[in-house]
Every structure is written in structure tokens, then in C-alpha cells.
Amino acid sequence: MSRVSIAIFASGTGSNCENIIRYFQSSNTVCTSLVVSNKSDAPVLDKARRLGVTTKVVNKAELNDEQVMMPMLREYNVQFIVLAGFLPIIPDFMVNAFDHRMINLHPSLLPKFGGKGMWGHHVHEAVKAAGEKETGMTVHWVTPVCDGGDIIAQFRCQLSPDDTADDIAAKEHQLEMRHFPEVIEQLLS
Ligand code: GAR
């Protein structure tokens, strides 16, 4: 049986990207074929290269150019796309081409704290400001609506009133490390 070839898109640190690559390194079902970033100095690129995964950097114009992106994804036989901390909006041609084959990780319990401008620490600061008693992570399908696609999985953690935004981020990050690769595996096996 051939393995499902996935591409991971990421803009920054890449802890999820690294975790996913490692998780599937000896998998019979999933193979990480490509890591794509919009930032040439993103730490995720080194992490992926060190793990032997091909990396590509695309600028805004290239990301939005069907004649650039689709041949690149075809070259690596990409069948499924994982957005793991990828900040640019995905162009419609990719959303359509990967309908129900592209997922996004979001660091809150959507529909709370989602939408444009809600990423990374902005999310955790908003959770803190709202005095939430819990937060968590969401995995959802990518659609043309930012953070609006159907929810695939959510995992939650309790917060205490003393938690700072950094504490909230750390608790939520633990959930991502524990659960995100498993969600991908379940979708693809
Ligand atoms: C993750 O926490 C992910 O949930 C978040 O970016 C972080 C990437 O961290 N995604 C968003 O905020 C998307 N709106 P990483 O680069 O260490 O994996």
C-alpha cells in the first residue's frame, strides 16, 4: 500500500511541523514529502531539512499563483495539506483543489477566538482578557472562510485565574504536541 503524501505549511517556529514529521517517520500510512513556508528565515525550515524533508519558500505572489503552487504540489505528489502555524490566507484555487484534503490547526476552541488577526499569542492574550476558564486546540477543514471550516477535533484544558497568556500558551501547546499527529493519522488511515 502506498503512503499518503502530505505537505506541511508553516510560517514560524515549526514545533508542530517537527512533531508531525517525527511521528510519521516510520509510518506505513503517511509520508511527509514537503514543507512550505512563506518566510525564508523561519526556524521551521532548518528543522524540516535536518529531518530530511524537502523545503520550499514561497513569497506572497507565488503563493497566490496557481501556475507556481499546483505544479509544485504535483511534483511532490501532495495528496493532503496540513497548515501548522501558516499565517497567510490560502488562495481559493488551493482551497478548491484540496477540498476536504486540507486541515488547519488553531490554538483556541473555535468558534471562539478565531478569524483574521487571531493567531499565536494574539489568541492566548484574548483568551486571558476574556477570563476564560478553559481553552484548547481545534483542527478544522480549510474553507474560504478564515477559521470557519467544519471542526474535525477539539481538545481542551482547564485554566486557572492566575494563568498568564504565556501559561495559557504553554498548556495549549501541550495539547498540540499530544494530539495533532494522531488526528492526522486518524484522518488518513
Ligand atoms: C500553533 O500554536 C498553532 O496552533 C498556531 O500557530 C502555532 C504554530 O506553532 N496557529 C495559528 O495561530 C493559526 N491561526 P509552531 O510553529 O511551533 O508549530
Residues whose N, C-alpha, C, O or C-beta is under 5 A from the ligand:
A	BS01	GAR	G12 T13 G14 S15 N16 C17 A84 G85 L105 H106 P107 M118 W119 G120
